[in-house]
Amino acid sequence: MFKEFKTNKPSKWIELCQEFELKKRAYNGTNDVDITLPHALVEMYEKISGEKLIVRIKNTVYSESCRFLEENLILNKKIMDRLYGKATDKINDHIEDLLKKDSLKRASSILLVGGFSESDIVKKSVTKRFGTRVRVIAPPGGGSAILKGAVMFGCDPDIIAARISPFTYGVSTRAPYDKDRHKAVKPKKVGEREVVDNVFDKHVEINSQVVVGCEFKHKRYTVINRSNPTVWWKIYQSRAKDPVFCNDRDCSAIGKLTLEIPARIKDPQIPLDLCLICRGTELEATAKLVEHKNVQVSLKFDFLDTSGYESDFTQSESLTA
């Protein structure tokens, strides 16, 4: 019934969500909360179920904790505390997990921001759990802090000097077979070498600090498909610290990096250095032809193309930036 309501009455659904959001922030732990239900929602329920909503509520386990009065759903303290308990428990458990990280063990303060930080229940819950260990701060106007930060960043992207990478980023490539690392697959022969395809070659590691505008470690690759002047890598992300293959669990394709090689270069194999760069909120890349110092190559990142194909490169070696 709710699916049908959201589909057929989207504006009324948004109004209901906004109504609940306002009441969620304002609840102080003592008062009843009344939420105005759209007439279209009540009408739709009664038409589909064949019974009045007020009658239905009286015949459920919630009859003592909520009631329906003149299109208002009134929730008492008991059920509101249950709703909040699920949310605050998860918030506190998440903070607890964060404080166990080595990089955060010296944290001295917790700053509450975002719309839910305006709730007295959230403030009290976090303070009760962590107030004796760190300082808990809930500044006025915390609900608009995220929006203000986005505006400040839009005006001056350099205001953020470094980020913590949310994923491990890498490229799909062919690599020499390593019997210990690649034991899950069978290698294939290419010339005199044993190789494996679809290897996740890591450029950025999850939870590592990334300085905005600075290049990561250079990696050297060799273009092996010379039948087309346009060659490419697939770019992948993963929640794992050190994924082996691009089809490992938690790995997903996020785009394609296309490289244009000038037509006048006829080498059967072309070594080049690839480097990813964090630029604002997105990844960029640079490439240099190792044996053609003065030749410019054009790179294009396409984050909409996540189709799964093998890349046109083989891994050669890693270089220090």
C-alpha positions in Angstrom: 0.0 0.0 0.0 2.9 2.4 0.8 4.5 1.5 -2.5 1.4 2.5 -4.3 1.0 5.7 -2.3 4.6 6.8 -3.1 4.1 6.0 -6.7 0.8 7.7 -7.2 1.0 10.5 -4.7 4.7 11.5 -4.6 4.1 15.0 -3.4 2.0 13.8 -0.5 4.6 11.2 0.4 7.3 13.9 0.6 5.1 16.0 2.8 4.7 13.0 5.1 8.4 12.5 5.3 9.0 16.2 6.0 6.4 16.1 8.7 8.0 13.1 10.4 11.5 14.7 10.1 10.4 17.8 11.9 8.7 15.9 14.7 11.7 13.5 15.0 14.0 16.5 15.7 11.6 18.2 18.1 10.8 15.2 20.4 12.3 15.8 23.9 11.5 12.4 25.5 8.4 13.5 27.5 5.7 14.6 25.1 3.4 12.7 22.7 4.0 13.2 19.0 1.2 13.8 16.5 1.8 13.3 12.8 -0.7 14.5 10.3 -1.4 11.7 7.8 -2.4 12.8 4.3 -6.0 12.3 3.6 -5.1 10.4 0.4 -3.1 7.9 2.5 -5.9 7.2 4.9 -8.4 6.9 2.0 -6.1 4.5 0.1 -5.6 2.3 3.1 -9.3 2.0 3.9 -10.1 1.3 0.2 -7.5 -1.5 -0.1 -8.0 -3.1 3.4 -11.8 -2.6 3.6 -11.6 -1.3 7.2 -11.3 2.0 9.0 -7.8 2.9 10.1 -9.0 3.9 13.5 -10.5 0.4 14.0 -7.4 -1.3 12.6 -5.1 0.4 15.1 -7.3 -0.5 18.0 -7.0 -4.2 17.1 -3.2 -4.3 16.9 -0.4 -4.6 19.6 0.1 -0.8 19.2 -3.4 0.1 20.5 -1.9 1.3 23.8 1.0 3.3 22.3 -0.7 5.1 19.4 -4.1 6.2 18.3 -5.7 7.8 15.3 -7.6 11.1 15.8 -8.9 13.3 13.0 -6.2 12.3 10.5 -3.5 12.6 13.2 -1.5 9.6 14.2 -0.6 10.2 17.9 2.4 8.3 19.2 3.1 8.2 22.9 6.4 8.2 24.8 6.7 4.4 24.9 6.7 3.8 21.2 8.8 7.0 20.4 11.5 5.7 22.8 11.5 2.4 21.0 12.0 4.1 17.7 14.8 6.3 19.0 16.5 3.4 20.8 17.1 1.6 17.6 18.7 4.7 16.0 20.8 5.9 18.9 22.1 2.4 19.6 23.4 2.2 16.0 24.9 5.7 16.2 26.7 4.9 19.5 27.9 1.5 18.2 29.3 3.2 15.1 31.1 5.9 17.1 32.5 3.2 19.4 33.9 1.3 16.4 35.5 4.5 15.0 37.2 5.3 18.4 38.9 1.9 18.3 40.8 2.8 15.1 44.4 3.7 15.7 44.1 7.0 13.9 41.2 8.1 16.2 42.4 6.8 19.6 43.7 10.3 20.5 40.4 12.0 19.6 39.3 14.5 22.3 36.0 15.6 21.0 32.9 14.4 19.2 31.1 17.1 17.1 27.4 16.4 16.4 26.2 17.8 13.0 23.4 17.1 10.6 19.7 17.3 11.1 19.4 14.5 13.6 22.0 16.3 15.8 19.3 18.8 16.8 17.4 16.1 18.6 17.8 16.3 22.4 17.5 12.5 22.6 20.5 12.0 20.3 22.5 14.6 22.3 21.7 12.9 25.6 22.4 9.4 24.3 25.8 10.2 22.8 26.8 12.3 25.9 25.8 9.5 28.3 27.8 6.9 26.3 30.9 8.9 25.6 30.8 12.0 27.8 33.2 10.7 30.4 35.8 9.8 27.7 35.6 12.7 25.2 34.0 16.1 25.0 30.6 15.9 23.2 29.7 19.2 21.3 26.4 19.9 19.7 26.7 23.4 18.2 23.7 25.6 17.4 22.7 25.2 13.8 24.2 21.8 13.5 21.5 20.8 11.1 22.7 23.2 8.4 26.4 22.4 8.9 26.6 19.9 6.0 24.9 22.4 3.6 27.2 25.2 4.7 30.3 23.0 4.3 29.1 22.1 0.7 28.7 25.7 -0.2 32.1 26.6 1.3 33.7 23.8 -0.7 32.0 24.9 -3.9 33.4 28.4 -3.4 36.9 27.3 -2.5 37.7 23.6 -3.3 41.2 24.1 -1.7 39.5 24.4 1.7 39.9 20.6 2.1 43.5 19.7 2.0 43.3 16.0 2.5 40.7 13.2 2.5 40.5 9.6 3.8 39.9 7.3 0.9 36.6 5.4 1.4 37.7 2.6 -1.0 40.7 0.9 -2.4 41.0 2.0 -6.0 42.8 0.2 -8.8 42.8 -0.8 -12.4 42.2 -4.1 -14.2 45.3 -5.5 -15.8 47.2 -8.6 -16.9 50.0 -9.5 -14.6 52.7 -12.2 -14.3 51.4 -15.3 -12.6 52.2 -15.5 -8.8 51.6 -19.1 -7.6 51.0 -17.8 -4.0 48.8 -14.8 -4.8 47.0 -16.1 -7.8 46.4 -19.7 -6.7 42.6 -19.3 -7.2 43.0 -19.2 -11.0 44.8 -21.2 -13.7 47.5 -19.1 -15.6 47.7 -18.9 -19.3 50.8 -18.9 -21.6 51.6 -15.7 -23.5 54.9 -16.2 -25.3 57.4 -17.5 -22.7 55.5 -16.2 -19.7 52.6 -17.4 -17.5 50.1 -14.6 -16.9 46.7 -14.0 -15.3 44.0 -11.6 -16.4 41.6 -9.3 -14.5 44.1 -8.6 -11.8 43.3 -5.7 -9.4 46.3 -3.5 -9.5 46.0 -1.2 -6.5 46.7 2.5 -6.7 45.0 3.8 -3.6 44.3 1.9 -0.4 41.2 2.2 1.7 41.5 4.5 4.8 44.7 6.0 3.6 45.1 9.8 3.7 44.9 11.3 0.2 46.3 14.8 -0.3 44.1 16.7 -2.7 45.9 17.5 -6.0 48.9 15.3 -5.3 49.7 12.3 -7.4 49.7 8.8 -6.0 52.3 6.2 -6.8 53.1 5.8 -10.5 52.6 2.4 -12.0 54.2 1.2 -15.2 52.2 -0.7 -17.8 52.7 -1.9 -21.3 50.2 -1.4 -24.1 49.8 -4.8 -25.8 46.8 -4.2 -28.1 48.2 -2.1 -31.0 45.4 -2.8 -33.4 43.5 0.3 -32.1 45.0 3.7 -31.3 42.5 4.0 -28.5 43.2 1.8 -25.6 41.8 1.7 -22.0 41.7 0.5 -18.5 38.7 -0.4 -16.3 38.8 1.4 -13.0 37.6 -0.6 -9.9 36.9 0.1 -6.2 36.8 -2.3 -3.3 36.1 -2.4 0.4 39.0 -4.8 0.8 42.5 -3.5 1.7 44.3 -5.7 -0.8 42.0 -7.3 -3.4 43.5 -9.8 -5.8 41.1 -9.9 -8.7 38.6 -7.4 -10.0 35.7 -9.9 -9.6 36.5 -10.5 -5.9 33.8 -9.9 -3.4 33.1 -6.2 -2.7 34.8 -5.1 -5.9 32.9 -3.1 -8.4 33.7 -1.2 -11.7 33.3 2.6 -11.4 34.3 3.6 -14.9 36.7 3.5 -17.8 39.9 5.3 -18.5 40.6 5.8 -22.2 44.0 6.6 -23.6 44.6 8.1 -27.1 48.1 7.1 -28.5 49.3 9.3 -31.4 49.0 7.5 -34.8 52.7 8.1 -35.6 53.8 5.8 -32.8 54.1 2.4 -34.4 55.8 0.5 -31.6 54.4 -3.1 -31.1 54.5 -2.6 -27.4 54.4 0.8 -25.6 55.5 1.1 -21.9 53.9 4.0 -20.0 53.5 5.3 -16.5 50.0 5.8 -15.1 49.2 7.9 -12.0 45.8 8.6 -10.3 45.1 12.0 -8.7 42.5 13.1 -6.2 41.1 16.3 -7.5 38.3 17.7 -5.3 35.7 15.0 -5.0 36.8 12.9 -8.1 39.6 10.9 -9.4 41.7 12.1 -12.3 44.7 10.5 -14.1 47.9 11.3 -15.9 49.9 9.1 -18.3 53.4 9.4 -19.7 55.0 7.4 -22.5 58.3 6.2 -21.1 60.2 6.0 -24.4 58.6 9.1 -26.0 59.3 11.9 -23.6 57.9 14.8 -25.7 54.8 13.1 -26.9 51.5 14.1 -25.3 48.8 11.5 -24.6 45.2 12.3 -24.0 43.3 10.6 -21.1 39.6 10.6 -20.6 37.7 9.3 -17.5 34.2 8.0 -18.1 32.4 7.2 -14.8 29.2 6.1 -16.6 30.8 3.2 -18.5 31.1 0.3 -16.1 30.7 -2.5 -18.6 33.0 -5.4 -18.0 35.8 -5.9 -20.5 39.4 -6.8 -20.2 41.9 -3.9 -20.4 44.4 -3.4 -23.1 47.4 -3.3 -20.7 49.8 -5.6 -19.0 51.5 -4.7 -15.7 55.2 -4.1 -15.9 56.4 -2.7 -12.6 55.6 -0.2 -9.8 57.5 3.1 -9.6 57.8 5.6 -6.8 56.2 8.9 -7.4 
